[in-house]
Amino acid sequence: MKLYLTECKKIATSVIYYLFIAFLLFSWYQNFYGVTKEEINLADGGTTTGFSFDRPLLAKPSVDDESFGSKTVENSEKIMTGATDALLREYINNSYDTYPLGYYKVVSLSEAKQERVLEILCEITGLTEEQLNNLPEDYFPAINGTIIHFGASQADGNGSLNITMEGENKSSSENDKTKQFSSQVTYEHFKELMSEMEEIIGENGSKYSMDMLLAYFGITEMNYDEALAEYQQTINNDRVTNGFARLFCDYIGQVLGLYPVFLIVVIWLKDRRHRMDELIFSKSISPAKLLLVRYMANITMILLPVILLSLESLIPLIGFGSKMSISVDGFAFIKYILWWLLPTVMVVTALGTFFTLLTDSPIAILIQFLWWMIDRGITGLSGDTCLFTLMVRHNTLRGYEIIQKNFELICLNRLCMTGISVLFIVFSIWIFSRRRKGKINAANVYAKWFEFVKGKFPVVHKN
C-alpha cells in the first residue's frame, strides 16, 4: 500500500498529469457540461437554449402537448426528399460535407464529377438543369429532416415563427413535378444512386450512406403513446440517471482513448532521463509487483477526476428524483465508468507501458494515436460496437433499447479490451524483468527491428 500511495503521489506532482486533467476538463465542458441542468430545467417548464427535434427527456408528456418529439424510421419518401434537397444544395455550392475519421472535411468535386452529380439530380427529380436552377421556394417541405427552409416560414402578429409543416405546402398543381418534389425513381434505385454518390465524393461520413440518410432524413414525429413509452422507459428502465451516464461516458471515452498514453510514456521516460531506472532495477522488490503497482496507480489517478466530474450531473439528478418522488439509480455513473471506461483506460495504459519499456521511446503515443484515429473513423456514434472497438459510443441521452440489443456484444468487447491489456502487462513484466537482468535493452530491440526490415526490404545497389 505504501508503494501504491507513493506512485499515486508521484503522478499527482507531475506536470503532465495536470495537462491531462486540462484536456479532460476542456472536453467535458465543451460537450457535456450543462446538459443535465438543461434537461431538468425543461422538465420544470423552462425553455431550451437551442433548437431540438427531441422532447424534454425528463418531462412526462401530455395529450395537449404541441409536439411529442421525434423518432428515426426508414421512410422512403422522407429520405428521398431530404437527401435530394441536401444534394442539390451541395451541388450548387460544390461543397460536400464529410467526416473522415470523425473530423469535418469539405470536399469539392472536379467538373466531370459535378456533371455526374447533375445527371443524378436530373434523374431523381425528372427536371432539367435550367428547371433545377429556378425551383419555387416551396419545392421542398419547410422542415425536411434536419434541413429547415426559413424562406417558407412566416411570423405571426406576435412575432412568433410559424413554419409550414410537411404536407401543408401542397399546391393545386400537385402532379406538376416542377412545383413540388416527387421522386421519379424507385427507392431501390435511389439507394443505388446514393451509393454512387459516396464513391464520387470519395470520403467517409458524407450524408449519402444509409446510416447517415436515416440519421439526417429519417426523422419523424412521435405520437403521444410513443412519447409516453419513452418517458416511462427513462424513469423505470434507465432510472433517470443511466442515460446521462452513457452520454457522459461517450464524451469522456474520447479523451481516455488517447490522452492517458502521454501520461504513461512521460512517467516512464522521466525515470530514465533522471537515471531513476538504475535505482528501480536495483531494488529488491519484484518486477511484477513494481510494475503492477505503478499500473494500478496510473489507472486510479486517470479515473479519479472522471469520477469527480460525474458528480456535476449525478447530484442534480438525485435532487430532481427526490423532488419528483422518482427512484433514481445513484450508482449509474460509477457503474458505467467501470464498465465502459475502465477497460479503455486499462488497454491504453498497458499499451503505453509495454512499448515504452520495449523501446525507451515515445513510439507508444504514435501507435495509440493511430488506433484512436482509426477507431473514431470506423465506429458510428451509437450502436456500432465491434469486438475490437476501443471506445464504446452512445452519443444520445436516449437509446436504452440499443444498449439492451447490443448488451452481450458490449460485454464481449469490454472483456476483449481487458484481456488485451492483461497480455500487454504480462509482456511488460517480462521485458521489465529482462531489462533488470541486463538481458535486453532498447539498442538490441532497434537492431533486431532494423535487421527484420532490412530482410523484408533489401536495398539494391547499382554499380
N, C-alpha and C positions, 0 to 999 in steps of 0.2 A: 504494500500500500504506500509506503514511503517513496519508493521509486516511481510509482504511478503519479503521486502528487507532485513529485519533483519534475517529471516530464510535463505535466499539465501547466505548472508554473513557468517552465521554460518556454512553452508555446505562448502563454499569456503575456510574456515580456518581449515577444518577438514583434518587430515592426510589420513583417509580412502578414502576421495574424490580424492586425488591425486594418490592413489593406483588404484582406479577405472580408472582414466584417463590413467595411465600407462598401464593397461591391454587393454584398448581400443586402445591406440596408437600401442601397440605391435601387436594386431590382424590386425589392419588396415594396418600396414607396411608390415606384413608378407603376407597378402592376396591380398590387393588392390593397394597399393602404386605403382605407375609407370605404371599401366595398361593403363590409358588414354594416357599418353605421348607416350607409345609404339605404340598404335593404330594410333595416329596422325603421328608418325614417319613413320609407314608403309604406311600410305596413301600418305605421301610425297615422297615415293620411297625408304625409308630406309630398313634395314634388321632386321629380328627378332632375339631376343636373345635366342630363343629355337625352338624346333620342334613343328609344329602345323598342324593339318589337315584342319584348317579353313583358309579362305582367309581374308585379312585385311577388317575389318568391314566398315571403312570409305572411302575405295578406290573404285572408280567406275570401274567395270570390263570392260575389252576389249576383243574382239573376238580373239585377238592374245595372250592372257594370256596362260601360260603353265598349270595353274591349276585354277579352279573356286571354290575351297573349297569343303567342304563335307556336306552331309546330312545324316540323320538316317532313314533307311527304313527297314521293315521286309522282308529281302531277305533270304529265307530258305537256299539256298546254301551257302551264305556267313556266316550265323550264324552257320550252322553245321560245316563248315570248321574251323572257328575261335574258336569255343568252343571246338572242338576236339583237335586242336592244343594246346590250353591252358590247357585242362585236361591232355593231355599226359605229358606236362611239369611239372604240379603239381604232377602227379602220380609218375614220375621218382624221383622227389625230396622229395616226401611225405611231401609237404609243400603247403597247400591250403590257399590262401588269403581270408580273410573275413573282414567285417566291422560291427560287432555288436555294436549297439548304436552309430554308426558313427565313431568308433575308429578302427584302423587297428589291426588285430589279425591273427596270423598264426596258422593253425590247422594241427596237424599231426594225421594220422589215424592208427588204430590198424591193425595188419596183416590181420585179417579177412576182414576188410573193404577195405583194399588195394586190396585184391583178388577180391572183388566185383567190384571195380573200373576197374581193369584189364579186367574183363569179359565184362564190359560196353564198354571199348575201343575196345576190340576184336569184339564185336557185331557191333559196328558202322563202323569200318574200314574193317571188314572181314579178319583181319590178325591174326596171332598167336603172342604169346609173343615174340618169337625169331625174327619174322619179325618186330615187333614194335621196338625192340632194335637195328635194323640195317636198319633204313629207310635212303633213299638218302637225301642229303641236300635240294633238291628242291621238296620234297614230299608235303610240304605245300607252298602256294604262298609266295613270298618275303614280300609283305605287306598283312597282314592277320588281318583286323580290326585294333586294337591298337597294334598288335604284328608285329614287323619288324624283318625279318631274314637277318641280315647283312652278313651271310655266302653266301647269294645268290646275293650279291651286288659286283660291281667291280668299280674300279677307272679308269677314262679315262686318256688320256695323260696329261691333265691339272690338274690332281689331284682331279677332281670333282667326287662325289659319284653318280654312276648310279645304281639304284635299279630296278631289273627286276619286272615289274608290273604284277599284277594278269592276268593270261591268256597267258603270254609270255613265261612261262616256261613249256609248254606242250611238253612232249617227244613224240617220234614216237610211243611208246607203251602206248598210252593214255588210253587204256582199261585195262592195267595191274594195278590192284589195289595196287601192291607193289611199283609202280613208282610214282603215284600221288594220292592224297586223293580223294576219291569218296565215299560218304556215302552209306552204304549198308542197311540202314534202312530208312523208310519214315520219313518225317518231324514231323508228329504227334507222332510217336513212339519215335523219338529223343527227343521231348519235355517231354515225359513221363520219359525218362531216365535222363534227366537233372533235373527234379523234384525229382527223386530218389537220384540224387547226392546231392541236397540240404539237404535231410534228412540224408544222410550218413555223410556229413560234420557237420551238426547239429548246425551251427551258421548262423545268418542272414548276408546278404551282400556278399555272395560268387558270383562268376561270373556266376552261373548257373540258377538264377531266370530269368524269361522272360524279366523283365525290364533291368537287367544287361547284358543279352545277346544282347539286342538291343543297349545298350549304348556302349558295347565293340566291337561288331562284326556286327552291322547293319550299319556301316559307308560305304557310297558310294559317289562317286564324283558327284558334281552338274555339270550341263551344263551351257552354257553362259546365257540362258534365265532365269534359276533359280537363278543364281548369280546376275543378273541384278535386278530381282524382289526382292531379299533380300536387295540389296543396296537401292532400291527405298523405301522399307518398312522402312529401317533405317532412311533415310533422310526425307521422307514425313509423315510416321505414328509415328515413335519414335522421330522425330525431333532431331536426333543426340544424345541428352543427356539422354533420358529416359532409354535406355538400360544400360548405365553406372550407372544411379541412381538405377536401380533394382539390379545390381550386388553389388554395394556399400552397399545397404540396406541388401542384403543377408548376407554378411560377418559381418556387424556391428550388425545385428539382433542376431547373435550367441552370441555376448557379452552381449547385452541388455536383452537377455532371462534369464540371470543368475546373472551377477555381480552387478547390482543395488541393489539386495536384501541385499548384505553385507553392503552397504552404509546405507540403511534404518534401518536395525537391529542395527548397531553400534550407529547411531544417537539417537535412542530411548533408547537403553540400557545405553548410555553415560549419558543421563539425569538422569536416575535412580541412576547410580553409583555416580554421583556428587550431588545427592539429589536435583536435579532440578525438579523432578516430583512433590514434595510437593509445590514448588513455582508455577509450572504450574497449578496444581489443585486448587490453592487458588486464581488464577487470576479471575477477573470479566468477562473476555472475554468468550463467549460461547464455549463449547466443539466442536461444529460443525465448527465454524469459525476458531478456532485454528488448528484443525486437517486438515481442507480443505486447509488452507493457507500453512501449512507445506507440505501437499501432492503436491500442485501446485509448491511450491519452489523446492521440490525434483525432480519433472519431468522436470522443467526448467533447473536445473543445470546438470541433466543427459543428456539432449538433446543438450545443448549448445555446448559442444566440438564436438558432432556428426555433427552439422551444420557447424562448423568451418572446420572440416576435409573434408567436401564435397567440399569446395572451391578449394582444390588441383586438383580436377577433373573438376569442373564446369568452372573455369576461362580459362584453356587451350582450352576447348571445345568451349566456346564463341569466343575465339580468332580464332580458326580454322574455325568456321562458318562465321565469318567476313571476313577472308582471302579468303574463297571459295565462298562467297556470298550465303551462305546457311542459311535458317531460323532455329534458334536454340531455344529450349524451356529453357529459363533461370530459370524457376521455377520448373524444373523436380525434382531436388534433394529435395527441401523443400516439394514438394507435396508427394513424396514417403516416406520421413521421417515422415510426419504427417499421411499418410495413412497406411503405413506398420509398422513403428517402434513405433509410439506413443501408439497405443493400447497395444503393448507388454510391453512397459515401464509402462503404467498405471496399468496393471494387476500384474506385478511383484512388483511394489511399493505398491499397495494396499494389496497384499498378505503378504508382509513383515510387513506392518503396523499392519494388523489385528492380525497375530499370535504373534507378539512381544508384543502388548498391552494385548493380552489374557493370555500369559504365562510368561511374563517377562524373556524370554529365547531366545536363537538364533535358536530355532527349525524351524523358517521360512526358514533358509538357507538350512536345510536338505530337507524340503518339496519342495522348489523351485528347488533344485539340482535334486531331483528325477523326477520332472515334466520335467525339461530341458533335462535330460538324455533320458527319455522315448520318448520325442518329437523328439529328434535328431535321435533316433533309428528307429522310425516308419515312419518318413517323408522323402520322396525322395528329391533329390537335386533340382527338378523343377517340377511344375505342379502336386504336390501331396498334395494340401491343403485340409484339412477336416474342419468340423465345429469347432472343439476344438483344432486346431493346434495352438500352442503357437507362433511359428515363421514361417512366410511365407518364403519359399525357392524358389529362382530362380537363380541358380548358373551358369549363362551364360549371355553374352552380347546380345545374340540373343533371339529368342523365343517370339517375340511380339504376335504371334498368340496364344501361350499358355495362355498369360495373358488375351487376349480377350475371349478365350474359357472359362476360369475359373473366369471371372470378377465378376459375381454375387456371386459365392461361396466365393471368397476372401473378398468381401464386407460383406457378412453374417458372415464370420469368424472374421473379424475385429470388427464388431458390437457386436458379441458374447463376444469377449475379453473385449471390452469396458463395456458391461453390467455386466460381472463378476467383473470387477474392481469396478464398482459403488456399487454392492452388498457388496463387501468386505469393502468398505469405509463406507457404511451405518452401517454395523455391527461394524466397528471400532469406529464410533462415539457413538454408543450405549454403547459399552464397556468402552470407554473413559469417557462418562457421568456417568456410574455406578461406575467406579473407583473413580471418583472425589467426588461422594457422599458417598464413603466408602462401597458400597453395593456389591462389587466384588473385589477380589484380586487373585493373582496367586496361593496362597496356597489353596483357595477354588476350583479353577479350577483343580489343581492337585489331590485334594481329591476326587472330583467328577469323574474324569477320572479313578482314582485308583479303586473306588467302581464299576464303569462300567466294567472295565477289569476284576476285581475280580468276578463279577457276571457272566461274559461270560466264564471265565476260572477258575472255582472253584478249590481250592487246596485240594487234597485228602490226609488226614493224616493217616498214618499207625501206629497201636499200636504195 
